[in-house]
Amino acid sequence: MEIRELKAKDVRTIARILGKLKSSSVNDLVAMMESDKTDPMRVGLSIFHLVAAEAADDIYEWLAGLVGMTVEEFNEQPFDAPIEIVRALATRRGIADFFAQATRRAGNDSSPGSTTSSSPDTDGQTAP
């Protein structure tokens, strides 16, 4: 399975997903990432487990997009496909910064439990 490169939109997507989590969960992730003992694999798997428990549909949609599949196609992949994608992402250069940025943005831009999102056409825009 080929995984596309992470893009700026992925930070926003993960921040939105993390914004749906309880604030204590996001705070725990921030603390974990700020620890100099943390490795990207641990952070990635922790994020995946937290998100899978609280926002499974969102994370599966994102993972499917990373490998160029629809959610329906992704659901037909082997049971370990999500973990294999997270493991592959964890080996990429800069992945810790990616998750740190998304986690900080979730704490600043999203309110926990919020399910409101903007259309990609209007995201970040304000009315004149």
Secondary structure, DSSP 8 states (H G I E B T S, - for coil): -------HHHHHHHHHHHHTS-HHHHHHHHHHHHSTT--HHHHHHHHHHHHHHHHHHHHHHHHHHHTT--HHHHHTS-TTHHHHHHHHHHTSTTHHHHHHHHHHHHHHH--TT------TTTTT----
